[in-house]
Amino acid sequence: MGHGDFLSVGGGGMLVKWNKLEKDGHLISRIPEPIYSIAYHQERGVAAIGTRGGTIYEIEIANTRLLRQWTAHQEAIFDLHYENDYLFSAGHDGHLKKWGGEIAEPLLDILLSNKSLRCLHENKGSLWIGGSEGKIWRLNDGDDTVCEIQKVSDNSVFAIARIADQLVTTGRDAHLHVWKRMEKLNEISAHWYTVHALSLSPDGRYLASGSMDKSIKIWDAKTFELLKVIDRERYGAHTSSVNKIVWLSDTEFLSCSDDRCIYLWEVSEI
């Protein structure tokens, strides 16, 4: 996307393009079912969206053109991720799948769990997957084999972040779990309720978390010191669960919520 541009999706089935300087968005496509996930391929200018029913749509943003659609999973698709020319999907059915080209059959199909796969996070050639049974898996970029499995929680893992040589996991237990070589370094009681979102600022200074408790918290990414709590009472923030956080720059990030609002925040020196 161009500078300050971003995409949004939601339960209403709409894919909308926005610019941070404009109040109104531009409708790209309307899908006849709720959208649960989105990924964007910068070089191709293509967005993939995953639906509650398990269908993936690939849409060319500049021309608002549907390139293809196919049934990818039996039920909801909770996360999508582009890596080079391939698309990975994580589903309610516990399958991780890899797609490429125009072929409607997956290049890779691994049943990782009898429960849902909830999140995907790529870092330095490795794809991390978080699931509802409290496990994370790491896919080896070299041959697409699962090379690491770790139990990190007794509850669902909804978000993963990589900070230097440390991995941070979070989810339904509302804690931040900090790992190094899969040895636990720290566990922080971060929010009152489920944490849905983790996002590291591009410069690596701040880690932002978003929760079902309606708040956003900003953490020092090196020390995990809590720097700021952004909530309705103090900052006029969200009135419902915060589901996604995306940094636009080192000092600006977006948050979206079940309240159907997208907020743009600027971080000054904390």
Secondary structure as GFF3:
##gff-version 3
##sequence-region A 1 270
A	DSSP	beta_strand	5	8	.	.	.	ID=ss1
A	DSSP	beta_strand	14	19	.	.	.	ID=ss2
A	DSSP	beta_strand	26	30	.	.	.	ID=ss3
A	DSSP	beta_strand	35	41	.	.	.	ID=ss4
A	DSSP	beta_strand	46	51	.	.	.	ID=ss5
A	DSSP	beta_strand	55	60	.	.	.	ID=ss6
A	DSSP	beta_strand	65	71	.	.	.	ID=ss7
A	DSSP	beta_strand	77	83	.	.	.	ID=ss8
A	DSSP	beta_strand	86	91	.	.	.	ID=ss9
A	DSSP	beta_strand	95	100	.	.	.	ID=ss10
A	DSSP	beta_strand	108	111	.	.	.	ID=ss11
A	DSSP	beta_strand	117	123	.	.	.	ID=ss12
A	DSSP	beta_strand	126	131	.	.	.	ID=ss13
A	DSSP	beta_strand	135	139	.	.	.	ID=ss14
A	DSSP	beta_strand	146	151	.	.	.	ID=ss15
A	DSSP	beta_strand	157	163	.	.	.	ID=ss16
A	DSSP	beta_strand	166	171	.	.	.	ID=ss17
A	DSSP	beta_strand	175	180	.	.	.	ID=ss18
A	DSSP	beta_strand	183	189	.	.	.	ID=ss19
A	DSSP	beta_strand	195	200	.	.	.	ID=ss20
A	DSSP	beta_strand	206	211	.	.	.	ID=ss21
A	DSSP	beta_strand	216	220	.	.	.	ID=ss22
A	DSSP	beta_strand	226	230	.	.	.	ID=ss23
A	DSSP	alpha_helix	232	235	.	.	.	ID=ss24
A	DSSP	beta_strand	242	247	.	.	.	ID=ss25
A	DSSP	beta_strand	252	257	.	.	.	ID=ss26
A	DSSP	beta_strand	262	266	.	.	.	ID=ss27
###
